[in-house]
Amino acid sequence: MLGTDAGLKPEHLVYGAALTTASFLCVSVMSALGKVAGQLTSTGVVVLFQNLIAFLFIAPIALRGGWGPLRTQKLGLHILRAASGTACWYALFVAITMMPLTNAVLLSFSAPLWMPVIAWLISREKSSTATWFGAGLGFVGVVLVLQPHHHHFNVGTLFALAAALLLAVALMSVRWLGATEPMPRILLYYFLLSTVMAMPIAAMQWHSVPARAWIYLLGIGFAQLFAQVLIVLAYRYASSVKLGPFIYTTIVFTALIDWVFWHHPPTLFVVVGMVLVIGGGLVAIRGTSEAPLASVES
């Protein structure tokens, strides 16, 4: 769920915030549809249609001026973004079939907390004290959500944490791509490469898809498409720095969906963990926004 500040209109933060919130509502709906679809077909099939449908709609728009948008000197970063993004969604879709939707999404969207660690490991980018403090605060929240005092262990937790790390890599890669690449090219390469990467997995896991599963698969694809379109529109009205914190509305929307449709009210540990993860993430994002962006050559 990512964008660049290119092509900004005169700033209108209210419009930007509304569009960003709608985008992350689509992400929450997509996660919920993925939980249902995962019980009807394989995760590989879910990830394939998530990207294929979006690609079929994005490609004609991005290529309406010819094949020029495909020309890039950042192919390595495009591949990194697609690989990490595809693997992230695969891990999340697996996790949400094994644990409450809220817990899986909360752990997965702790990604901004991992970003300063990944930035340091990849490019030795230094983060501010506020960023590290926010990350530490958020990690305390993650521990509360994991509830290590429980004697049983849900393997879905590992998939959710893997999704968080992979999402952090995807966020960083788009941050680097956004410095030089136009958004249509970023989206086109992402959906194209993600579709290609998902095909062999879907083929290996393919089995007869029930008729009602197609409704959910189509819903996942269109939710992905709308989420991307809305976030691109949002970044025309306000910068990614100002809109970045709205990523956490996903957690709130997901908690409400999980409560209403799966009757999983968040426990006290999850609520406190949610507050710490969101609060720590906001501090980390604010600290990161005050530091200069690092560039990475592909």
C-alpha positions as CSV (number, residue, x, y, z in Angstrom):
1,M,0.0,0.0,0.0
2,L,2.4,2.5,-1.2
3,G,2.9,5.5,-3.2
4,T,5.0,8.4,-4.2
5,D,4.6,12.1,-3.8
6,A,5.0,12.7,-7.6
7,G,2.2,14.7,-9.2
8,L,0.9,16.4,-6.1
9,K,-2.1,18.7,-6.4
10,P,-2.5,21.6,-4.0
11,E,-2.5,19.9,-0.6
12,H,-5.9,18.9,0.8
13,L,-5.2,16.7,3.8
14,V,-8.8,15.9,4.4
15,Y,-9.3,14.5,0.9
16,G,-6.0,12.6,1.2
17,A,-6.9,11.2,4.6
18,A,-10.3,10.1,3.4
19,L,-8.9,8.3,0.3
20,T,-6.2,6.7,2.4
21,T,-8.6,5.4,5.0
22,A,-10.9,4.0,2.2
23,S,-7.8,2.3,0.7
24,F,-7.0,0.6,3.9
25,L,-10.6,-0.4,4.4
26,C,-10.3,-2.2,1.1
27,V,-7.2,-4.0,2.5
28,S,-9.2,-5.1,5.6
29,V,-12.0,-6.4,3.4
30,M,-9.5,-8.2,1.2
31,S,-8.0,-9.9,4.3
32,A,-11.4,-11.0,5.5
33,L,-12.3,-12.3,2.0
34,G,-9.0,-14.1,2.0
35,K,-9.8,-15.8,5.3
36,V,-13.0,-17.2,3.7
37,A,-11.4,-18.1,0.4
38,G,-8.6,-19.9,2.1
39,Q,-11.1,-22.4,3.5
40,L,-12.4,-23.1,0.0
41,T,-9.3,-23.1,-2.1
42,S,-5.5,-23.0,-1.8
43,T,-3.5,-20.0,-0.7
44,G,-1.6,-20.0,-4.0
45,V,-4.8,-19.6,-6.0
46,V,-5.9,-16.7,-3.7
47,V,-2.6,-14.9,-4.3
48,L,-2.8,-15.5,-8.0
49,F,-6.2,-14.0,-8.5
50,Q,-5.4,-11.1,-6.1
51,N,-2.8,-9.9,-8.5
52,L,-4.1,-11.2,-11.9
53,I,-7.4,-9.2,-11.7
54,A,-5.6,-6.1,-10.7
55,F,-3.0,-6.5,-13.5
56,L,-5.7,-7.0,-16.1
57,F,-7.2,-3.6,-15.2
58,I,-3.9,-1.7,-14.5
59,A,-2.1,-2.9,-17.7
60,P,-4.3,-1.1,-20.3
61,I,-4.0,2.1,-18.3
62,A,-0.3,2.0,-17.8
63,L,0.4,1.0,-21.4
64,R,-2.0,3.3,-23.1
65,G,0.9,5.4,-24.3
66,G,2.9,2.4,-25.6
67,W,5.6,0.2,-24.0
68,G,7.6,3.2,-22.7
69,P,6.4,2.7,-19.1
70,L,8.2,-0.7,-19.0
71,R,11.6,0.9,-19.6
72,T,13.4,0.9,-16.2
73,Q,16.9,0.8,-14.8
74,K,15.5,-0.4,-11.5
75,L,14.5,-3.9,-12.5
76,G,16.2,-5.4,-9.4
77,L,14.2,-3.3,-7.0
78,H,11.0,-4.1,-8.9
79,I,11.7,-7.8,-8.5
80,L,12.5,-7.3,-4.8
81,R,9.2,-5.4,-4.3
82,A,7.2,-8.0,-6.2
83,A,8.8,-11.0,-4.4
84,S,8.5,-9.5,-1.0
85,G,5.0,-8.3,-1.6
86,T,3.8,-11.6,-3.0
87,A,5.4,-13.6,-0.2
88,C,4.0,-11.2,2.4
89,W,0.4,-11.8,1.2
90,Y,0.9,-15.5,0.9
91,A,2.2,-15.6,4.5
92,L,-0.7,-13.4,5.7
93,F,-3.4,-15.5,3.9
94,V,-1.9,-18.6,5.5
95,A,-1.8,-17.0,8.9
96,I,-5.5,-15.8,8.9
97,T,-6.7,-19.3,8.3
98,M,-4.9,-20.5,11.4
99,M,-5.6,-17.7,13.9
100,P,-8.0,-14.8,14.6
101,L,-8.1,-12.3,11.8
102,T,-7.3,-9.4,14.1
103,N,-4.2,-11.0,15.6
104,A,-2.8,-12.0,12.2
105,V,-3.3,-8.6,10.6
106,L,-2.0,-6.7,13.7
107,L,1.2,-8.8,13.7
108,S,1.6,-8.4,9.9
109,F,1.0,-4.7,9.9
110,S,3.7,-4.2,12.6
111,A,5.9,-3.9,9.5
112,P,6.8,-0.2,10.1
113,L,8.4,-1.2,13.4
114,W,10.9,-3.5,11.4
115,M,11.8,-0.9,8.8
116,P,14.6,0.9,10.8
117,V,16.2,-2.5,11.4
118,I,16.0,-3.5,7.7
119,A,17.1,0.0,6.6
120,W,20.2,-0.4,8.8
121,L,21.0,-3.9,7.6
122,I,20.6,-3.1,3.9
123,S,22.0,0.4,3.6
124,R,23.4,1.2,7.1
125,E,20.8,4.0,7.1
126,K,20.8,5.6,10.6
127,S,17.4,6.2,12.3
128,S,16.5,8.8,14.8
129,T,16.2,8.1,18.5
130,A,12.4,8.6,18.2
131,T,12.3,5.9,15.5
132,W,14.0,3.4,17.7
133,F,11.9,4.3,20.7
134,G,8.7,3.9,18.7
135,A,9.9,0.6,17.3
136,G,10.7,-0.6,20.8
137,L,7.3,0.5,22.1
138,G,5.6,-1.3,19.3
139,F,7.6,-4.5,19.9
140,V,6.3,-4.6,23.4
141,G,2.8,-4.5,21.9
142,V,3.7,-7.4,19.6
143,V,4.8,-9.5,22.6
144,L,1.5,-8.8,24.3
145,V,-0.4,-9.9,21.2
146,L,1.7,-13.1,21.1
147,Q,0.8,-13.7,24.8
148,P,3.9,-15.9,25.5
149,H,2.6,-17.0,28.9
150,H,0.1,-19.3,27.0
151,H,1.3,-22.9,26.9
152,H,0.0,-23.6,23.4
153,F,1.7,-22.1,20.3
154,N,-0.1,-21.2,17.1
155,V,2.2,-21.8,14.0
156,G,0.1,-19.1,12.3
157,T,2.1,-16.6,14.4
158,L,5.2,-17.5,12.5
159,F,3.5,-16.8,9.2
160,A,2.1,-13.5,10.5
161,L,5.6,-12.3,11.7
162,A,7.1,-13.5,8.4
163,A,4.5,-11.4,6.6
164,A,5.5,-8.4,8.8
165,L,9.2,-8.7,7.8
166,L,8.3,-9.2,4.1
167,L,5.9,-6.2,4.2
168,A,8.7,-4.1,5.7
169,V,11.0,-5.0,2.8
170,A,8.2,-4.2,0.3
171,L,7.6,-0.8,2.0
172,M,11.3,0.0,1.8
173,S,11.6,-1.1,-1.8
174,V,8.7,1.1,-2.9
175,R,10.2,4.0,-0.9
176,W,13.4,3.6,-2.9
177,L,11.5,3.1,-6.2
178,G,9.3,6.1,-5.6
179,A,12.4,8.4,-5.7
180,T,12.8,7.9,-9.4
181,E,10.0,5.7,-10.8
182,P,6.5,6.9,-11.8
183,M,3.6,5.2,-10.0
184,P,2.0,3.6,-13.1
185,R,5.3,1.8,-13.7
186,I,5.6,0.6,-10.1
187,L,2.1,-0.8,-10.1
188,L,2.5,-2.4,-13.5
189,Y,5.7,-4.2,-12.6
190,Y,4.3,-5.2,-9.3
191,F,1.1,-6.8,-10.6
192,L,2.9,-8.3,-13.6
193,L,5.7,-9.9,-11.6
194,S,3.5,-10.9,-8.7
195,T,1.1,-12.7,-11.1
196,V,4.0,-14.5,-12.8
197,M,5.5,-15.5,-9.4
198,A,2.1,-16.7,-8.1
199,M,1.4,-18.9,-11.2
200,P,3.7,-21.8,-10.4
201,I,2.5,-21.9,-6.7
202,A,-1.1,-21.8,-7.8
203,A,-0.5,-24.6,-10.4
204,M,1.1,-26.8,-7.8
205,Q,-1.7,-26.2,-5.3
206,W,-4.5,-26.2,-7.9
207,H,-7.6,-28.3,-7.3
208,S,-11.3,-27.9,-8.3
209,V,-12.5,-24.5,-7.1
210,P,-16.0,-24.4,-5.7
211,A,-18.4,-22.1,-7.5
212,R,-18.9,-19.8,-4.5
213,A,-15.1,-19.5,-4.1
214,W,-15.0,-17.5,-7.3
215,I,-17.1,-14.7,-5.7
216,Y,-14.5,-14.3,-3.0
217,L,-11.6,-14.5,-5.4
218,L,-13.1,-11.8,-7.6
219,G,-13.8,-9.7,-4.5
220,I,-10.1,-10.1,-3.4
221,G,-8.9,-9.0,-6.8
222,F,-11.1,-6.0,-7.0
223,A,-10.4,-5.0,-3.3
224,Q,-6.7,-5.1,-4.2
225,L,-7.3,-2.9,-7.3
226,F,-9.4,-0.4,-5.5
227,A,-6.9,-0.2,-2.6
228,Q,-4.1,0.7,-5.0
229,V,-6.2,3.2,-7.0
230,L,-7.4,5.0,-3.9
231,I,-3.9,5.2,-2.4
232,V,-2.5,6.6,-5.6
233,L,-5.3,9.2,-5.7
234,A,-4.6,10.0,-2.0
235,Y,-1.0,10.8,-2.6
236,R,-2.0,13.5,-5.1
237,Y,-3.6,15.5,-2.3
238,A,-1.0,15.0,0.5
239,S,2.5,13.6,1.0
240,S,3.2,10.0,2.0
241,V,4.8,11.3,5.2
242,K,1.5,12.9,6.3
243,L,-0.7,9.9,5.2
244,G,1.6,7.1,6.2
245,P,0.2,6.8,9.8
246,F,-3.2,5.9,8.3
247,I,-1.8,2.4,7.6
248,Y,-3.0,1.6,11.1
249,T,-6.6,2.1,10.3
250,T,-6.3,-1.4,8.7
251,I,-5.9,-2.8,12.2
252,V,-9.0,-1.0,13.5
253,F,-11.2,-2.0,10.5
254,T,-10.0,-5.6,10.7
255,A,-10.8,-5.8,14.5
256,L,-14.3,-4.6,13.8
257,I,-14.8,-7.1,10.9
258,D,-13.4,-9.9,13.0
259,W,-15.7,-9.0,15.9
260,V,-18.9,-8.7,13.8
261,F,-18.4,-11.7,11.4
262,W,-16.3,-14.2,13.4
263,H,-17.4,-13.1,16.9
264,H,-13.9,-12.6,18.0
265,P,-13.9,-9.6,20.3
266,P,-10.3,-8.4,21.0
267,T,-9.0,-9.5,24.4
268,L,-7.4,-7.1,26.8
269,F,-3.9,-8.2,25.8
270,V,-4.8,-7.6,22.1
271,V,-6.3,-4.2,22.8
272,V,-3.3,-3.0,24.8
273,G,-0.9,-4.5,22.2
274,M,-2.9,-2.8,19.5
275,V,-2.5,0.6,21.2
276,L,1.3,0.0,21.7
277,V,1.8,-1.2,18.1
278,I,-0.1,1.8,16.7
279,G,1.4,4.3,19.0
280,G,4.9,3.0,18.5
281,G,4.4,2.9,14.8
282,L,3.2,6.5,14.7
283,V,6.3,7.6,16.7
284,A,8.6,5.5,14.4
285,I,7.0,6.9,11.2
286,R,7.3,10.5,12.6
287,G,10.9,9.9,13.4
288,T,11.6,8.4,10.0
289,S,10.0,11.3,8.2
290,E,12.4,13.7,9.8
291,A,15.4,11.8,8.4
292,P,16.6,12.1,4.8
293,L,15.6,9.2,2.5
294,A,18.3,6.8,1.5
295,S,18.8,5.6,-2.0
296,V,19.7,2.1,-3.0
297,E,21.0,1.2,-6.4
298,S,19.5,-2.0,-7.9
